[in-house]
Amino acid sequence: MTSTVSLSAPAYAAGTVVAADRPSPAWTLIKLRRDGLPPLRFSGRLIARYRGIAPRVALWHDLGLYRTAAASFVVEIVAQHLVPSPDIAPLEPSGFQVRPARCHAALFETLDGALTRLETHDAACDVCPGISAPALSFNDPSIPPALLVMQATALQGFCGDVVRRYKIGVGAMLADIGLRDV
Amino acid sequence: MPTSQRRSTVSETENHMAATQPFGSGPVSSPTACVYSAESPGHDSLRGHPGFRWTVLRRHGKRPLAVLGRALLAANNRCAGLPYWSEISIHETSARRFAACVRHAAPGADGPAWCDTWLCDSPEAVRTILCGHDPLVALPSGIMPHPLMPAGRVALGADVASGHQGAALRFQGAWAGLLAAILGLSAAHRPPA
């Protein structure tokens, strides 16, 4: 059930920017998953994408920026995390499987609105203690206070890393778009 | 072969994460993902001088900064044995302002793992920004247990943290050395104003 994979020294996480070819002449029908809402469907094309997966990282963000045929923009923010694989499913090397933890997608009239959404997203909100992040068992009376403090410290560090990696991703993806015509 | 017959799906090409992307031509008129440094026409005294061109400077968690400028200096402390290295580059814009770019990266990585840029009005502001920068913000936290680890195992993370702290101290020291090389020995230890 448990793995010691993340007990090794934390990796210097660096994701990958995946840039879309430009110009993409035709529009494709795109469907993006959203938490608590029906999927966002639109006709559009991908402008840029960032994949935050990195070795020894348990929760990361995948980002996408799209242009719609109606000249709007769509921002996609997906928090991915590792869950233990049931048994024979396609495995991560460590026996974990990638699952989306939180899915956000929203449509914006202007590019500025879309970029502001990316810049202001609180990545710490995508962390769920005990499921996609270290547990904080403050309801368990058998846990000694000292251990509770360590759990809280671990959770705090985990959140800090998630937010730092998210910001790295936003910076990398937007710099990759650069002066390109979107 | 008509170009309209080209494949309609979006093909993805891997792109290395460069911190700076120079562009020879000017910025396009349509909206871009960049913030432009405010260059008022009256103070644009260096426009047209050799070496000035549009450069996109990456920032942390924000859209990049596009400046019309030239690189003044770049220095790094990349050497064997360091777990992470840092790089400082300073650009002069056509309006005689300065863009200070700081990168932190791990050896062997494709691009910078952490990168930020600040636009400053004077060399003194550059010095203040650089001296006030804490390189440790770029490092991952030392304790990273897996989310599904039982509570008792978290304690093991402390061992990792103590080893991690040594690396962090060396990283911090190397950063101070880089600052001293650029700004002078006393500057590296001067608290930000």
Boltz contact constraints between the chains, C-beta under 6 A:
constraints:
  - contact:
      token1: [A, 2]
      token2: [B, 149]
      max_distance: 6.0
  - contact:
      token1: [A, 6]
      token2: [B, 144]
      max_distance: 6.0
  - contact:
      token1: [A, 6]
      token2: [B, 146]
      max_distance: 6.0
  - contact:
      token1: [A, 10]
      token2: [B, 140]
      max_distance: 6.0
  - contact:
      token1: [A, 10]
      token2: [B, 144]
      max_distance: 6.0
  - contact:
      token1: [A, 12]
      token2: [B, 106]
      max_distance: 6.0
  - contact:
      token1: [A, 12]
      token2: [B, 113]
      max_distance: 6.0
  - contact:
      token1: [A, 14]
      token2: [B, 109]
      max_distance: 6.0
  - contact:
      token1: [A, 14]
      token2: [B, 113]
      max_distance: 6.0
  - contact:
      token1: [A, 17]
      token2: [B, 15]
      max_distance: 6.0
  - contact:
      token1: [A, 17]
      token2: [B, 17]
      max_distance: 6.0
  - contact:
      token1: [A, 18]
      token2: [B, 12]
      max_distance: 6.0
  - contact:
      token1: [A, 19]
      token2: [B, 15]
      max_distance: 6.0
  - contact:
      token1: [A, 20]
      token2: [B, 10]
      max_distance: 6.0
  - contact:
      token1: [A, 21]
      token2: [B, 11]
      max_distance: 6.0
  - contact:
      token1: [A, 24]
      token2: [B, 10]
      max_distance: 6.0
  - contact:
      token1: [A, 26]
      token2: [B, 8]
      max_distance: 6.0
  - contact:
      token1: [A, 45]
      token2: [B, 10]
      max_distance: 6.0
  - contact:
      token1: [A, 46]
      token2: [B, 10]
      max_distance: 6.0
  - contact:
      token1: [A, 58]
      token2: [B, 146]
      max_distance: 6.0
  - contact:
      token1: [A, 58]
      token2: [B, 147]
      max_distance: 6.0
  - contact:
      token1: [A, 111]
      token2: [B, 31]
      max_distance: 6.0
  - contact:
      token1: [A, 115]
      token2: [B, 63]
      max_distance: 6.0
  - contact:
      token1: [A, 119]
      token2: [B, 62]
      max_distance: 6.0
  - contact:
      token1: [A, 132]
      token2: [B, 147]
      max_distance: 6.0
  - contact:
      token1: [A, 133]
      token2: [B, 147]
      max_distance: 6.0
  - contact:
      token1: [A, 134]
      token2: [B, 145]
      max_distance: 6.0
  - contact:
      token1: [A, 134]
      token2: [B, 147]
      max_distance: 6.0
  - contact:
      token1: [A, 137]
      token2: [B, 151]
      max_distance: 6.0
  - contact:
      token1: [A, 147]
      token2: [B, 151]
      max_distance: 6.0
  - contact:
      token1: [A, 150]
      token2: [B, 154]
      max_distance: 6.0
  - contact:
      token1: [A, 151]
      token2: [B, 154]
      max_distance: 6.0
  - contact:
      token1: [A, 154]
      token2: [B, 143]
      max_distance: 6.0
  - contact:
      token1: [A, 154]
      token2: [B, 145]
      max_distance: 6.0
  - contact:
      token1: [A, 154]
      token2: [B, 154]
      max_distance: 6.0
  - contact:
      token1: [A, 157]
      token2: [B, 141]
      max_distance: 6.0
  - contact:
      token1: [A, 157]
      token2: [B, 143]
      max_distance: 6.0
  - contact:
      token1: [A, 160]
      token2: [B, 141]
      max_distance: 6.0
  - contact:
      token1: [A, 161]
      token2: [B, 140]
      max_distance: 6.0
  - contact:
      token1: [A, 161]
      token2: [B, 141]
      max_distance: 6.0
  - contact:
      token1: [A, 167]
      token2: [B, 60]
      max_distance: 6.0
  - contact:
      token1: [A, 167]
      token2: [B, 61]
      max_distance: 6.0
  - contact:
      token1: [A, 170]
      token2: [B, 61]
      max_distance: 6.0
  - contact:
      token1: [A, 171]
      token2: [B, 58]
      max_distance: 6.0
  - contact:
      token1: [A, 171]
      token2: [B, 59]
      max_distance: 6.0
  - contact:
      token1: [A, 171]
      token2: [B, 60]
      max_distance: 6.0
  - contact:
      token1: [A, 171]
      token2: [B, 61]
      max_distance: 6.0
  - contact:
      token1: [A, 172]
      token2: [B, 17]
      max_distance: 6.0
  - contact:
      token1: [A, 174]
      token2: [B, 33]
      max_distance: 6.0
  - contact:
      token1: [A, 174]
      token2: [B, 63]
      max_distance: 6.0
  - contact:
      token1: [A, 174]
      token2: [B, 64]
      max_distance: 6.0
  - contact:
      token1: [A, 175]
      token2: [B, 56]
      max_distance: 6.0
  - contact:
      token1: [A, 175]
      token2: [B, 58]
      max_distance: 6.0
  - contact:
      token1: [A, 175]
      token2: [B, 64]
      max_distance: 6.0
  - contact:
      token1: [A, 176]
      token2: [B, 15]
      max_distance: 6.0
  - contact:
      token1: [A, 177]
      token2: [B, 33]
      max_distance: 6.0
  - contact:
      token1: [A, 178]
      token2: [B, 21]
      max_distance: 6.0
  - contact:
      token1: [A, 178]
      token2: [B, 56]
      max_distance: 6.0
  - contact:
      token1: [A, 179]
      token2: [B, 23]
      max_distance: 6.0
  - contact:
      token1: [A, 179]
      token2: [B, 27]
      max_distance: 6.0
  - contact:
      token1: [A, 179]
      token2: [B, 32]
      max_distance: 6.0
  - contact:
      token1: [A, 181]
      token2: [B, 28]
      max_distance: 6.0
  - contact:
      token1: [A, 181]
      token2: [B, 30]
      max_distance: 6.0
